[in-house]
Amino acid sequence: MRKILFGVIITLVVLFTFKYCEDKQEDKIVLKESTALIQEQIKNVGKLVVTEGHFSEVFTYKNSKGIFGDYLSAEKKAIVVVNADVTVAYDLSKIEYKIDEATKTLQIISIPKEEIKISPEFEYYDMQADFLNQFEAKDYNDIKDTVKKSLAKKIEASDLKSNAQNRLISELSKFFILTNSLGWTLQYNESTVQDLNELQNLEDILN
């Protein structure tokens, strides 16, 4: 009887050990599959997110040059019409992140800053210049610099940057949805993201 009981106990121990090892192997497979899914999502999101805008502006350029002190002056002027295409882009392939399989955590370390590209086209009208104060390359460079500074202020005052940030947050929300569905944790700046609304706070960080 003792031999039979001992045999039953040994069999149960072997079965439980086999089951435990099998469960551990399944957990490892699931973890590896989850990691692969997260890496694939990062790869899919890692693209250029571009928001486009268009600005038009009219400038009046004037330049006065003194001749013989203040006795005479030579002037030049022009009307400058500027049409500019503007893009605000985030290159999400530059996102820095770390995957911790042990704690099932995806940590976003840093998000690239936006890249603002201004592509202006200039049209010059009613150009007038005195003989002693002709238009030179420096005048055109000064006009371009002034226009770019003016457009930069207009972009800051517009909703173009905020629209670009909203698109960025929409892409980042895919990380939260996936990690949450897999039972993982999403972190940014070492803070855990509890829900999608917390991603909106990234606007304060990005500004």
C-alpha angles and dihedrals in degrees: 000000000000091000091053092048091047090050091051091050092050091049092051092049091051092048094049091047091050091047092049092051091046092051091049090051090051090050090052092050092049090048092051091047090050091050091050091050092051092048090049091051091051089050092050093048092044096097139107112282107201130187116189133205140171129219132187126192140167120216132187111214120200132174128179123194122196117228122195090000113293096334096093135016132196117208138197130184143169142178111238122199114196127194113183134185111208129193129190110197139179116202099210092184084079094061111127114217143158129212116209109193093183093061095025091237132149108199120193104208101182140354119213118249119249119272113221117200121188118194109184128184117205129209119184123208136178093012111186127176135170117234093253095047109046125169113271137182089265091062092055091047091050090050092050093048092049092048093050092050091049092048091048089057091048091051091051090050093046129077092245095102094044090050089052091050091051090054090048092052090048089057093045091051087069088068091055094047092051098043091046092051091051094048092251129132126241118211133184122186087356090298120119116239105226099180143356093266090066090062088066087068088068087081089072090051094046095049 
